[in-house]
Each structure stands twice: as C-alpha cells, then as structure tokens.
Amino acid sequence: MSQHGGNTVEVAQQLGIPADTLIDFSANINPLGAPERVKTLIKDNLACIEKYPDVEYRHLHQKLAAAHHCDPASIIAGNGATELIYSIVRYLKPRKALLLTPGFAEYRRALQQQQSPVEIIDYPLSEKQGFQPDWCLLETLSEVQPDCLFIATPNNPTGLMPDTQFLRALVDYCELHRIALIVDEAFIDFIPNAEGLIQQINSTRHLYILRSLTKFFAIPGLRLGYLISGDTTGIAWLKAHREPWSINAFAALAGEVLLDDQQYIADTHRWLKIQQHYLWTHLSAFSELTVWKPTVNYLFFRCNKSDFDLQSALLEHHILIRHCKNYSGLNASYYRAAVRSEQENRLLIDALEKIFPHG
Ligand SMILES: Cc1ncc(COP(=O)(O)O)c(C=O)c1O
C-alpha cells in the first residue's frame, strides 16, 4: 500500500470498481483543475518533446526568483518538492535529524536512504498541545543538538499552521546554532496573503524553504516544486550535482507562468473560503467526529466511534478519504479529507449522514 493519498487505482482494484467512479478526498489537489493557460501552453508547445529542456532551467529559475523577489542563485526548481527533499538531504548529509510527528513521510525516507546512517529523533506533536509545535521544541533542540530539522508549515496531515512568532524564533535559533532548518511550505499558497519565510533568506544561511506547485495549481502529474535558500553555495552544489533534465519541458514552461495567474489564484481562494467553511461546519456537527480547524485545503479529524473503520464505510459510497494510521504518532481513528468541489463535498456530508444517522 502506498504511503500517500491519491491512490485511487489500487483502492479501486481492491474494490473491483473502475477508478474513475471513486471520489478522491485522499489527495489534496485543487479541484479547479490545472489552469486553462497551462493546458493551452502545453498544447501549443508539443514540439518541446523533441528537444532537451535547458539543463540549467535558466528561464524557469529567473521567473520563480522574480515572483519571490530573490536572486536566481537562491533558487532551484525540482521535479516536485519531493525531488528536492531528497537532494537537500544528500547535500546536508545530516548525522542527527529531528522530525516532527505526525508529518510528511518523505523526510524520513530521504534520511533513511543516506549512505552514512542518520540518527532520526522523533518530536511528537501531541493532541494535548493541539498537534502544534511550541517553545518546548527549542528546548528539545538544545538538548538533542540535531544538525537538521524538518517542519511543514502548514503541517500534513493536520493542516495546522504554527504561530508566526514561534516560527521566527525557530529560524533565529537554528541560524544561531547552525541547524539546517527545512521549512516545507508545500501548501502555503492556499492561505491568502501568507508570505511564509522566504523573506528571511537574506538574513539566514541555514534556512531552506520548500515550495510545491503541484497541489495549488493541480499539476501533480506534471510535477514541479522549488527550494529557496540564502545558502547560495548549497543551491549551487544542488544545481551542480542534480541528475540532468529531471524537470520535463512542459513542467518547466508551466512554471514560468503559473505564479502570474492572478485570476486562478483568486478563484482558488474564493472557492476554498466557501468550501473549507462548509466542510468544517458540517463535519464538526457530527458528534462522532472531532475536527481540527483547517487553514488550507484539507481537514484533519478523529473518529470517536471505537473500532470503526470510517475509510471503509465511506468506500461503500465510493468516497475515498485518507486514513492516518500509517503516520507516526497517529492511529486508525485519525483521518484527513481534502476540500473538493461544492457537489463532491455535499456527497461526502450526505454519505456521513447515512453512516452516522442522527436522532
Ligand atoms: C507536506 C508536503 N510536502 C511536499 C509534498 C510533495 O509535493 P510534490 O508533489 O511537489 O512533490 C507533499 C505531497 O503530498 C506534502 O504533503
């Protein structure tokens, strides 16, 4: 079984139904679909498949850097943020890493694939503390003295955003103590006006910020992400040591225009505001569920009915949500569901009303 959501083919095969009859709430992809501009761009540039893309991805790096008002020397694009998680680990060669649990699985996999063994220390985010990191994390850093820390803001699967003041203090602490701080902002574009930490790169050398374009712009099959850091030596090392042409020509082209698509960005924020509220209020109304207030395009919740497999119950309605039992620090009672279109969200709530009839 895959460690990730979006695994409709496997689930449909197990159920003996066609994959396209499943409504997929398990992958957190923008249901507006890829921007029309990108689809047209790809159709109009089919001849690209006959040429190697620029191995340096000069235009792409320039465009991404311009969008973030930084130097192209501070940025490297990748075949999704995932490629860059693996590359940054290869560059940093950490010996002791701290991981927040629950968290995205690929940080651990990347660390475990290092040639020289990495000591991985888990820092559990407890339900008692609202699954949020707080100042105790700084105490742990001082005790454990890792050389690398991964943190996702907002986190996956909880969808929670740590406090801004706390994040700034974390950046300062890691800078002072030369701890490589990898901040994964893969979902931050879903929060209107959220700047994240990119502005901090001018005053830091140990901060690495990951961004993904696959979720917000609905291009997980095309794949594109990037890494921004004030450690320009590190970025140059990553560029020099990467496998050539890992980003396909269409993804590189798309990346040159995506961040300019203000209409799509505004449409997405408009859809999300309404549908996030709809799902949050309706899911919270079920006494069988405890729901954490979402900040982005997915909701994290616990099913309070003991020994009950909510994922299977929803599959009977051809709805696939993400169970969270394979996340370190969680168990089979936790789930994650993406915010989808109005009609699909209604189907989820209708199915839940059948599963948990009231009165
Ligand atoms: C927190 C987080 N970071 C990074 C990624 C990887 O994104 P990409 O599709 O850009 O490789 C994911 C994918 O689910 C994610 O959840």
The ligand as a Gaussian input file, in Angstrom:
#p B3LYP/6-31G(d) Opt

LIG

0 1
 C        3.933000      18.455000       3.127000
 C        4.262000      18.021000       1.739000
 N        5.432000      18.406000       1.195000
 C        5.792000      18.047000      -0.053000
 C        4.980000      17.243000      -0.811000
 C        5.437000      16.836000      -2.181000
 O        4.934000      17.658000      -3.157000
 P        5.299000      17.483000      -4.691000
 O        4.094000      16.940000      -5.382000
 O        5.630000      18.883000      -5.133000
 O        6.459000      16.575000      -4.802000
 C        3.760000      16.806000      -0.289000
 C        2.892000      15.925000      -1.082000
 O        1.880000      15.454000      -0.642000
 C        3.407000      17.202000       1.016000
 O        2.261000      16.790000       1.564000

